[in-house]
């Protein structure tokens, strides 16, 4: 719903549409930080990143990039029967 709302604001022809769209993404991120739906928040952040790649400045791109989760590879030792 948040992504659709932001895209709707972006489609309206007005002077402050970029700022309103960015505000929607910020509000959505704040409301979803405490939510347990991690996948939905990731989708929102990826959509925001795409928006900033197309319309944003370097500072805005970096800000959104820092909000994205980092991919972590976890390794664990496996011991065979013979040690």
Secondary structure, 3 states (H helix, E strand, C coil): CHHHHHHHHHHCCCCCHHHHHHHHHHHHHHHHCCCCCHHHHHHHHHHHHHHHHHHCCHHHHHHHHHHCCCCCCCCCCCCCCCC
